[in-house]
Amino acid sequence: MASDPRQAPLARIAVIGVTGRMGQALLRAAAGFPQLLITAAIASARSLALGRDAGEVAGIGRTNLLVTSDLERALGDADAAIDFSHCDATGANLAACRAARKPLLIGTTGLDAALEPAISAAAGEIPLLIAPNTSIAVALLVELVRASARTLSAAFDIDVLELHHRTKRDAPSGTALALGRAAAGARGLPLPTGAAPDGAAGREGRPDGQIGIASVRAGDIVGEHTVLFSGPGEQLSLSHRASDRAIFARGALTAALWLMSQPAGRYSMRDFIGVKTLT
């Protein structure tokens, strides 16, 4: 993705996890952002794509940008990084961006809670945005769920239903957990950590106040999330359905551009969209 030498790009971004679904989507979506330039395509040191042209890997033709595993060197020529690799690599990627003093957007899901101290330390030195879902509409959905859980009485049960493609590694999805935790936080309930077997609460029924999460992995579903508020005689359903992975790529690129103008700190898509709700 060579730039016109007569016009310097406003932002240079390194894509980590470039051979994955989202990494390739970022490369394809970047053409719609004339204010930025993808300067690095990072993959695992074990990737068979190393040395190949990143554009050809993403199906957009030759870009003269080769896939590499040398993140430290790549960050030297980048203004920020976007990580959609694997949760096992997040700690090392975070450390590299912290050492290079480069803003980082982490879209990788399934992060281990043991990573929290490293995340907090990095956020003290660089702008860091962690988003289990980079869709701007999903960020708004989280806020609508928060407001609904606060407004509706405890007589309304809350359940999160999520569907993804059969190869998605984590279940429930990071987005489903974010939706469940938004509802739990608004109600003062324990934060949900996972899905019940088969999406059910068990033969004895669900405990009072428990927020249910059910996951389905099938076919090539990009991503669907629905939050059900089920009360006596009525039901409220809030849903988001993704039909094109490009929405997440566009959201991530837009959020990364915003992140570069922020001071060091930990951010979310809620901060990016600027929606404020009572806590």
Secondary structure, DSSP 4 states (H G I P E B T S, - for coil): -PPPTTS--SEEEEEESTTSHHHHHHHHHGGG-TTEEEEEEE--TT-TTTTSBHHHHHTS---S-BEES-HHHHHTT-SEEEE-S-GGGHHHHHHHHHHHT--EEE------GGGHHHHHHHHTTSEEEE-S---HHHHHHHHHHHHHHHHS-TTSEEEEEEEE-TT---SS-HHHHHHHHHHHHHHTPPPP-SPPGGG---TT-PPTTPPEEEEEE-TT--EEEEEEEEETTEEEEEEEEES-THHHHHHHHHHHHHHTTSPSEEE-HHHHHT-----
